[in-house]
Amino acid sequence: MKKSYEHSKQPVNVLYEAIKEYIEETAGIKSVSLRAVTQILGVSGFVYLTSVMDLFSRKIVSWVLTKDMTAESVLEAIKIAQERRNIEKPVIIHSDRGIQFTSELYKEITEKMKRSYSKKACPWDNACIESFHSLIKREWLNQYKIQNYDDTYKLIFEYIETFYNTVRTHSHCNYQSPNQYERSYAKKQLS
């Protein structure tokens, strides 16, 4: 008998299947992107941060701040990431099962991409991007009384563009920032 929480048409979790070896030995930078949305509470209400992370370097490749949580904001973040990385599509895009990531519009736009979803009730598959959202709140946003959307946008820009990607070290990146890690990888590839 099938358990009540099991679904017959569960999306495939490609990320779970031996991804570390694939990233480091085959694809490297640009190979896997993680996506997630988090809400941020300010005095005037919630805003939503959609982030796209390169799993190889933990770099936040793109982010979009909106006043509502929609599939369109996710798609905008994907388009920005594609432009910044100069790629048609990442090899694999991974997200949780939020409605923005399972909508028909999302499936249409990402049709030519390899989509991967976290297993049901398994948040660890998306842990890197969820960890980033926790960090931005704990290390930065919670230090301020956020008034409105503009305040939030300014604070997020400062954290991601002038600290997280450029200065903040990560154990995964051999204690380098994501930008430094990508440069080191590129130099190694040229050698």
C-alpha positions as CSV (number, residue, x, y, z in Angstrom):
1,M,0.0,0.0,0.0
2,K,1.3,3.4,-0.9
3,K,1.9,5.8,2.0
4,S,-0.2,8.9,2.0
5,Y,2.7,11.3,1.7
6,E,4.1,9.6,-1.4
7,H,3.2,11.0,-4.8
8,S,3.4,9.1,-8.1
9,K,4.8,12.0,-10.1
10,Q,7.5,13.3,-7.8
11,P,10.1,15.4,-9.6
12,V,13.5,13.8,-9.8
13,N,16.2,14.9,-7.3
14,V,19.2,15.0,-9.7
15,L,21.3,16.9,-7.2
16,Y,21.2,14.0,-4.7
17,E,22.8,11.6,-7.1
18,A,26.6,11.8,-6.8
19,I,26.7,15.6,-7.5
20,K,29.9,16.5,-5.8
21,E,32.1,14.4,-8.1
22,Y,30.1,15.7,-11.1
23,I,30.7,19.3,-10.2
24,E,34.3,19.1,-9.3
25,E,35.6,16.8,-11.9
26,T,33.3,17.4,-14.9
27,A,31.6,20.7,-14.9
28,G,33.0,23.1,-12.4
29,I,31.7,26.7,-12.4
30,K,28.3,27.3,-13.8
31,S,27.3,23.6,-13.6
32,V,24.7,23.6,-10.9
33,S,22.5,26.5,-9.6
34,L,20.4,26.4,-6.5
35,R,17.3,28.6,-6.1
36,A,15.3,29.6,-3.1
37,V,13.0,32.4,-1.9
38,T,13.0,33.8,1.7
39,Q,10.9,36.4,3.3
40,I,12.2,39.4,5.1
41,L,10.1,41.3,7.6
42,G,10.4,45.1,7.8
43,V,8.3,47.8,9.5
44,S,6.0,48.1,6.4
45,G,5.6,44.3,5.9
46,F,7.3,41.4,4.1
47,V,9.5,41.5,1.0
48,Y,10.8,38.4,-0.7
49,L,14.4,37.7,-1.7
50,T,14.9,35.2,-4.6
51,S,18.6,34.1,-4.9
52,V,20.5,32.0,-7.4
53,M,23.7,30.4,-6.1
54,D,26.4,28.6,-8.0
55,L,26.9,25.4,-6.0
56,F,30.6,25.1,-7.1
57,S,31.7,28.4,-5.6
58,R,28.7,29.3,-3.4
59,K,28.6,32.6,-5.2
60,I,25.3,34.4,-5.3
61,V,25.1,34.8,-9.1
62,S,21.8,36.8,-9.1
63,W,19.1,38.0,-6.7
64,V,15.8,39.7,-7.0
65,L,13.8,41.5,-4.3
66,T,10.1,41.7,-4.7
67,K,7.0,42.7,-2.7
68,D,5.3,39.4,-3.6
69,M,6.4,35.8,-4.0
70,T,5.7,34.8,-7.6
71,A,7.1,32.6,-10.3
72,E,7.9,35.7,-12.3
73,S,10.5,36.9,-9.7
74,V,12.2,33.4,-9.9
75,L,12.3,33.6,-13.6
76,E,13.8,37.1,-13.5
77,A,16.5,35.8,-11.2
78,I,17.2,32.9,-13.6
79,K,17.5,35.3,-16.5
80,I,19.9,37.6,-14.7
81,A,22.0,34.6,-13.7
82,Q,22.2,33.4,-17.3
83,E,23.3,36.8,-18.5
84,R,25.9,37.2,-15.8
85,R,27.3,33.8,-16.5
86,N,27.0,34.1,-20.2
87,I,25.3,30.7,-20.5
88,E,22.1,29.5,-22.2
89,K,21.3,27.2,-19.2
90,P,23.0,25.8,-16.2
91,V,23.6,22.1,-16.4
92,I,21.3,21.5,-13.4
93,I,19.0,23.9,-11.6
94,H,17.9,22.8,-8.2
95,S,15.2,24.1,-5.9
96,D,12.8,23.2,-3.2
97,R,9.2,22.3,-4.1
98,G,7.8,25.8,-3.5
99,I,4.9,26.8,-5.8
100,Q,7.0,29.2,-7.7
101,F,9.3,26.4,-8.7
102,T,6.6,23.9,-9.6
103,S,4.3,26.3,-11.5
104,E,3.5,25.8,-15.2
105,L,5.2,29.1,-16.0
106,Y,8.4,28.0,-14.3
107,K,8.3,24.6,-16.1
108,E,7.8,26.4,-19.4
109,I,10.7,28.8,-19.0
110,T,13.0,26.2,-17.8
111,E,11.9,23.5,-20.2
112,K,15.4,23.1,-21.8
113,M,17.2,23.0,-18.5
114,K,17.7,20.0,-16.3
115,R,15.4,20.6,-13.3
116,S,16.0,19.0,-10.0
117,Y,13.8,19.2,-6.8
118,S,14.4,18.5,-3.2
119,K,12.9,15.3,-2.0
120,K,9.6,15.8,-0.2
121,A,10.2,16.8,3.5
122,C,14.0,16.9,2.9
123,P,15.3,20.4,3.3
124,W,18.9,19.3,3.4
125,D,19.1,19.0,-0.4
126,N,18.8,22.7,-0.7
127,A,20.9,23.4,2.4
128,C,23.5,25.7,0.8
129,I,21.1,28.3,-0.4
130,E,19.0,28.0,2.8
131,S,22.2,28.5,4.8
132,F,22.9,31.7,2.7
133,H,19.4,33.0,3.5
134,S,20.0,32.3,7.2
135,L,23.4,34.0,7.0
136,I,22.2,37.2,5.4
137,K,19.5,37.6,8.1
138,R,21.8,36.6,11.0
139,E,24.9,38.5,10.0
140,W,23.4,41.5,8.4
141,L,19.6,42.2,8.1
142,N,18.8,41.5,11.8
143,Q,21.3,44.2,12.8
144,Y,19.0,46.9,11.3
145,K,15.4,48.1,11.8
146,I,14.3,47.8,8.2
147,Q,11.7,50.4,7.2
148,N,10.7,49.6,3.7
149,Y,11.5,47.9,0.4
150,D,14.2,50.5,-0.5
151,D,16.0,50.0,2.9
152,T,15.9,46.2,2.3
153,Y,17.2,46.5,-1.2
154,K,20.2,48.7,-0.1
155,L,21.1,46.3,2.7
156,I,20.9,43.2,0.5
157,F,23.0,44.8,-2.2
158,E,25.6,45.8,0.4
159,Y,25.8,42.3,1.9
160,I,25.9,40.3,-1.3
161,E,27.8,42.5,-3.7
162,T,30.3,44.0,-1.3
163,F,30.8,41.3,1.3
164,Y,29.4,37.8,0.7
165,N,30.7,37.3,-2.8
166,T,33.9,39.3,-2.4
167,V,35.2,39.1,1.2
168,R,33.3,36.4,3.3
169,T,35.3,33.2,3.4
170,H,33.8,29.7,3.1
171,S,35.2,26.5,4.4
172,H,33.9,24.8,1.1
173,C,36.0,27.3,-0.9
174,N,39.2,26.5,1.1
175,Y,38.6,29.6,3.2
176,Q,38.4,31.9,0.2
177,S,35.5,34.1,-0.9
178,P,33.4,32.8,-3.8
179,N,35.0,35.3,-6.2
180,Q,38.5,34.3,-5.0
181,Y,37.6,30.6,-5.3
182,E,36.4,31.0,-8.9
183,R,39.6,32.9,-9.8
184,S,41.8,30.2,-8.3
185,Y,39.8,27.5,-10.2
186,A,40.2,29.4,-13.5
187,K,44.0,29.7,-12.9
188,K,44.2,26.0,-12.1
189,Q,42.4,25.2,-15.4
190,L,44.9,27.3,-17.4
191,S,47.9,25.5,-15.8
